[in-house]
Amino acid sequence: MKIKVGDKVKFLNDTGGGVVSGIIDSRMVNVRIEEGFEVPSLISELVVDTDDSQLIEKQDVTFRAREKSPEPDTEAVEAGEDDIDSQDLPAGALRKIYLGLVPAGDSVSDNSNINTYLINDCDFYIFYMAGYQEKDSFYYLKSGMLEANTKEFIRTFSQTEISKIRKFHFQVLFISKGMYFPQHPVDEHVSVSSTGLYKESSYKENDFFDEKAVILTVVSDNSADETEKNAGSELFQQIIDKNKKEDSRIKKQEKKGRTDIEEVDLHIHEITDDYSNLSDGEKLNIQLNRFYSVIDGAIGDKNRKIVFIHGVGNGKLKYEIRNALDTKYPDLDYQDASFRDYGFGATLVTIRGNNLL
């Protein structure tokens, strides 16, 4: 079924409906409901209300090259100025922008999707560009203008997608009509710990959503928010401390004379002490997060060899590691580690350095 921007739709699995206000990807669209909120929805769970005749300009869900927009006329441009409320902001007006992460389902689980929102919690209008970093590359997410004291849906991420994200990236311009005081543009990176997004305890009551959410600071003139800047990593200090112990163990091993090969044990009990209440998916995410951390920290070193001990088990961790090496790190060499030392339970990764910079 083809759905276009402007179609009035009904929800198949819920009461009510709304108007399609934007296209997320080939499977999902934004639906603006009567209360004025945009709700990300699967196309397969929507049906077009053919009785409605008031449709705005339509856009096909299949992605096509945009036609060049006609030159705007003067009257339209002048009318557009009224989109920004006339308001004289004092010199001390606070800038407060946050990233909100909310489970797409009713609860957090190891296969939950995560909805991301940009929250403008100040009296400025903002022009923004949102993106994210994977490895050493940045990818565009969304851009536009966001009204004062509102939030906007950015995108839904799957568990696999968000586990690969190192940081979110935001560029922001602050705008007010009438008398204003110049504001410096913002260029900020926000770190997110993907493993923590699958723990119920990470999500808190907040002022922006009816549901519990992870709220991370993009920029804030409120000093109380500064300690929350990289809260995504602070939520999992226990895991970080355990990783530091592992790094210390590797260094001690090197001092003993074995500097040619490092060992990184990815068994869950070697990464975190408290794992009894974790699901299999949560454990896998923690193990992969440790793998990515070690690889990203080692890239650029010459002739470095690392043995990742993943065990045999059901083969899921080994598969995910090798899939990551094939897709995310194609320049790295890998093979089965020594059968005599590790059996079938380890992978040797070689980082040559000169072809990765």
C-alpha distance (Angstrom), angle and dihedral (degrees) to the residues before:
residue distance angle dihedral
M1 . . .
K2 3.79 . .
I3 3.79 116.4 .
K4 3.78 122.4 -173.6
V5 3.77 135.0 -165.0
G6 3.79 106.7 -86.2
D7 3.82 97.2 31.5
K8 3.76 114.8 133.7
V9 3.81 107.4 -131.3
K10 3.78 140.3 -177.1
F11 3.81 126.8 -142.5
L12 3.80 113.9 -114.1
N13 3.81 94.8 -157.3
D14 3.80 98.9 36.1
T15 3.78 141.6 36.3
G16 3.78 122.5 -91.5
G17 3.75 130.6 14.8
G18 3.78 142.0 -152.0
V19 3.80 145.3 -161.6
V20 3.81 124.5 -59.9
S21 3.82 104.1 -113.3
G22 3.78 101.9 173.5
I23 3.80 147.0 -1.6
I24 3.81 119.2 -115.1
D25 3.80 100.2 178.8
S26 3.79 140.3 -45.6
R27 3.82 91.1 -62.9
M28 3.80 105.6 35.6
V29 3.80 140.1 47.2
N30 3.81 136.1 -179.4
V31 3.81 115.7 -109.2
R32 3.82 119.2 -161.1
I33 3.82 107.7 -146.4
E34 3.82 128.1 -158.2
E35 3.81 92.9 -90.6
G36 3.80 88.8 62.0
F37 3.82 97.3 -109.6
E38 3.79 124.2 128.3
V39 3.81 113.4 -127.8
P40 3.84 120.9 -164.9
S41 3.82 107.5 -131.9
L42 3.78 137.9 179.6
I43 3.80 112.1 -112.6
S44 3.81 88.8 -135.9
E45 3.83 89.3 62.3
L46 3.83 95.1 53.0
V47 3.79 133.8 79.7
V48 3.80 124.5 -164.9
D49 3.81 114.5 -114.9
T50 3.80 99.9 -135.1
D51 3.81 92.5 -173.3
D52 3.79 91.4 72.9
S53 3.78 115.7 89.5
Q54 3.80 100.1 179.0
L55 3.76 103.8 94.3
I56 3.77 127.7 158.0
E57 3.80 122.5 -141.1
K58 3.81 107.9 -51.1
Q59 3.76 131.1 -129.5
D60 3.81 125.0 -169.9
V61 3.79 118.3 -119.5
T62 3.80 90.6 -131.6
F63 3.76 108.0 86.8
R64 3.79 115.6 -110.5
A65 3.78 134.0 167.7
R66 3.79 110.1 -86.4
E67 3.76 117.5 -115.6
K68 3.77 116.5 -122.2
S69 3.81 109.2 -89.7
P70 3.80 116.9 -119.6
E71 3.78 118.6 -108.3
P72 3.82 108.4 -85.1
D73 3.78 116.0 -117.0
T74 3.80 120.0 -123.9
E75 3.78 95.0 -113.4
A76 3.80 92.2 55.0
V77 3.79 91.8 49.8
E78 3.79 92.7 48.8
A79 3.78 91.3 48.1
G80 3.77 89.9 50.6
E81 3.79 90.8 62.5
D82 3.78 88.3 72.3
D83 3.80 88.3 66.7
I84 3.80 85.8 81.3
D85 3.80 111.9 64.9
S86 3.79 115.4 -122.4
Q87 3.79 102.3 -112.0
D88 3.78 133.2 150.3
L89 3.80 106.7 -141.1
P90 3.81 119.8 -156.4
A91 3.78 120.4 -117.9
G92 3.80 90.4 -107.5
A93 3.80 96.7 53.6
L94 3.81 107.4 143.0
R95 3.79 123.4 -124.4
K96 3.81 112.8 -143.5
I97 3.80 121.3 170.7
Y98 3.82 123.5 164.8
L99 3.79 140.3 -177.4
G100 3.80 113.1 -131.7
L101 3.81 123.3 -159.7
V102 3.80 118.0 -167.2
P103 3.84 129.6 175.1
A104 3.79 110.9 -108.6
G105 3.81 91.3 -141.8
D106 3.78 133.4 52.8
S107 3.80 92.4 -87.9
V108 3.78 142.8 10.4
S109 3.79 115.9 -90.2
D110 3.78 137.7 156.5
N111 3.81 90.6 -92.9
S112 3.80 99.9 40.1
N113 3.77 120.8 131.4
I114 3.80 117.0 -132.2
N115 3.82 123.9 -135.0
T116 3.81 115.0 -150.0
Y117 3.81 125.6 -154.3
L118 3.80 135.7 -175.9
I119 3.81 109.9 -136.9
N120 3.81 121.2 -156.5
D121 3.80 102.8 -163.3
C122 3.81 97.1 172.1
D123 3.82 141.3 76.4
F124 3.81 94.0 -104.6
Y125 3.77 124.2 94.6
I126 3.80 109.4 -130.6
F127 3.79 138.1 -152.1
Y128 3.78 107.6 -151.3
M129 3.78 144.0 -179.6
A130 3.80 118.8 -161.0
G131 3.80 126.9 -164.5
Y132 3.78 142.1 146.2
Q133 3.80 138.9 -132.3
E134 3.79 126.1 -123.4
K135 3.77 114.1 -178.7
D136 3.85 103.6 -42.8
S137 3.83 97.3 -26.5
F138 3.80 131.8 87.9
Y139 3.80 125.0 -144.1
Y140 3.81 129.2 -159.8
L141 3.81 119.0 -116.8
K142 3.79 110.6 168.4
S143 3.81 144.2 -34.0
G144 3.77 138.1 -169.2
M145 3.78 145.3 100.5
L146 3.80 121.5 -53.4
E147 3.78 122.2 -161.7
A148 3.78 122.7 -125.0
N149 3.83 115.2 -81.2
T150 3.80 95.8 6.8
K151 3.79 137.7 107.6
E152 3.80 132.7 -136.6
F153 3.78 131.9 -154.0
I154 3.81 111.7 -118.0
R155 3.80 108.2 179.8
T156 3.81 145.8 -46.5
F157 3.82 114.9 -112.5
S158 3.78 126.6 -160.6
Q159 3.81 121.2 -135.1
T160 3.81 91.2 -102.6
E161 3.80 93.9 48.3
I162 3.78 97.0 49.7
S163 3.82 93.0 45.7
K164 3.82 88.4 64.9
I165 3.81 95.8 50.7
R166 3.79 114.4 103.5
K167 3.81 96.9 -178.1
F168 3.78 142.8 -10.7
H169 3.82 115.4 -124.5
F170 3.83 126.4 -149.0
Q171 3.80 133.2 -177.7
V172 3.81 115.3 -170.8
L173 3.82 137.7 -176.0
F174 3.83 117.8 -164.0
I175 3.82 116.7 -141.6
S176 3.81 137.0 -174.5
K177 3.79 129.6 168.8
G178 3.78 122.0 -131.0
M179 3.80 118.6 18.9
Y180 3.78 110.8 3.9
F181 3.78 142.2 168.4
P182 3.83 114.9 -129.9
Q183 3.80 114.3 -103.3
H184 3.77 125.4 -156.9
P185 3.83 113.6 -117.9
V186 3.78 115.2 -110.5
D187 3.82 126.4 -126.7
E188 3.80 108.4 178.6
H189 3.80 139.8 163.6
V190 3.81 121.3 -151.5
S191 3.80 120.4 -159.6
V192 3.79 119.0 -143.3
S193 3.81 127.0 -168.1
S194 3.79 103.6 -141.1
T195 3.79 94.1 -163.2
G196 3.79 91.6 59.3
L197 3.78 92.9 55.4
Y198 3.80 88.3 73.6
K199 3.80 95.5 56.7
E200 3.80 119.4 91.5
S201 3.81 90.2 -145.5
S202 3.81 91.6 63.1
Y203 3.80 92.4 66.8
K204 3.81 117.9 80.7
E205 3.79 139.3 -174.7
N206 3.80 108.8 -93.0
D207 3.80 145.2 174.7
F208 3.79 96.5 -111.9
F209 3.82 107.6 53.3
D210 3.78 136.4 36.4
E211 3.79 86.5 -136.2
K212 3.78 126.3 65.3
A213 3.80 111.1 -93.5
V214 3.80 145.6 175.0
I215 3.82 107.0 -110.4
L216 3.81 116.6 -165.1
T217 3.80 125.9 -175.2
V218 3.81 118.0 -116.3
V219 3.81 95.1 173.3
S220 3.79 131.4 -16.9
D221 3.80 135.0 169.6
N222 3.79 87.0 -159.4
S223 3.80 105.6 98.2
A224 3.80 90.6 -151.9
D225 3.80 88.9 68.6
E226 3.79 96.3 53.6
T227 3.80 93.8 82.4
E228 3.81 86.6 58.2
K229 3.80 93.0 57.2
N230 3.79 94.9 106.2
A231 3.79 97.5 18.6
G232 3.79 90.2 140.4
S233 3.79 89.9 75.0
E234 3.82 95.9 36.6
L235 3.79 90.7 60.4
F236 3.78 88.0 68.8
Q237 3.79 102.6 41.4
Q238 3.77 90.6 136.9
I239 3.80 91.4 61.0
I240 3.79 91.3 45.6
D241 3.81 91.2 51.5
K242 3.79 89.5 50.7
N243 3.81 90.1 51.0
K244 3.79 90.2 51.5
K245 3.80 89.0 54.6
E246 3.81 89.0 51.7
D247 3.82 91.2 49.9
S248 3.79 88.9 50.3
R249 3.82 90.1 51.4
I250 3.81 90.2 53.1
K251 3.80 91.6 50.8
K252 3.80 91.3 50.3
Q253 3.79 89.0 50.3
E254 3.81 89.9 53.0
K255 3.79 91.1 51.4
K256 3.78 88.9 56.7
G257 3.80 88.3 63.5
R258 3.80 104.2 -96.4
T259 3.79 98.3 115.9
D260 3.78 98.9 140.5
I261 3.81 98.0 74.7
E262 3.80 130.7 27.0
E263 3.78 123.9 -155.8
V264 3.80 123.6 -142.5
D265 3.79 113.7 -175.1
L266 3.81 110.5 -151.4
H267 3.79 96.6 -174.1
I268 3.80 106.0 129.2
H269 3.82 94.5 -121.9
E270 3.81 88.7 58.4
I271 3.81 92.3 55.1
T272 3.79 103.7 41.3
D273 3.79 133.8 14.2
D274 3.80 96.2 -149.7
Y275 3.79 109.9 57.4
S276 3.81 103.5 124.8
N277 3.81 93.4 104.3
L278 3.80 96.7 42.6
S279 3.79 121.2 109.3
D280 3.79 120.5 -129.5
G281 3.80 89.4 -102.4
E282 3.80 92.6 52.2
K283 3.79 91.1 49.6
L284 3.81 90.7 50.1
N285 3.80 91.5 50.9
I286 3.81 91.8 51.5
Q287 3.81 91.3 49.1
L288 3.82 92.6 48.6
N289 3.80 91.2 46.5
R290 3.80 88.4 55.8
F291 3.82 90.6 48.4
Y292 3.83 92.7 50.7
S293 3.81 91.2 46.5
V294 3.81 93.0 54.3
I295 3.82 94.7 43.9
D296 3.82 94.7 46.8
G297 3.81 90.2 48.2
A298 3.80 92.4 50.5
I299 3.81 99.3 46.5
G300 3.79 109.5 113.7
D301 3.81 95.3 32.6
K302 3.79 113.7 119.2
N303 3.79 122.1 -121.3
R304 3.78 94.1 -9.4
K305 3.80 118.9 160.5
I306 3.81 123.7 -162.6
V307 3.79 127.2 -175.3
F308 3.81 112.5 -152.1
I309 3.81 109.4 -157.8
H310 3.80 105.8 -151.6
G311 3.79 101.3 155.2
V312 3.77 125.7 -137.7
G313 3.81 105.1 -91.4
N314 3.80 112.7 131.0
G315 3.81 91.5 -29.5
K316 3.82 95.0 -115.6
L317 3.83 96.5 120.3
K318 3.81 92.2 45.7
Y319 3.80 90.2 49.9
E320 3.82 93.6 49.5
I321 3.82 92.1 47.9
R322 3.79 93.5 50.8
N323 3.79 92.0 43.3
A324 3.82 88.6 53.7
L325 3.80 91.1 48.8
D326 3.81 90.9 51.0
T327 3.82 96.2 46.1
K328 3.80 108.4 23.9
Y329 3.83 100.4 30.1
P330 3.83 105.8 27.8
D331 3.82 92.2 155.0
L332 3.80 93.3 63.1
D333 3.80 122.1 91.2
Y334 3.80 119.9 -136.1
Q335 3.79 139.8 172.9
D336 3.78 141.1 159.0
A337 3.79 110.3 -63.1
S338 3.81 121.0 -122.8
F339 3.80 108.7 -51.0
R340 3.82 90.2 -152.3
D341 3.82 91.7 57.3
Y342 3.81 102.3 33.0
G343 3.79 109.8 12.2
F344 3.79 109.5 -149.5
G345 3.80 93.0 -32.2
A346 3.82 105.7 91.5
T347 3.81 142.7 57.6
L348 3.81 124.4 -149.1
V349 3.84 114.8 -143.6
T350 3.82 120.7 -166.3
I351 3.81 119.6 -157.2
R352 3.79 112.6 -165.4
G353 3.79 96.2 -178.2
N354 3.79 101.0 -155.8
N355 3.80 95.6 81.5
L356 3.79 97.1 44.4
L357 3.81 102.8 61.8
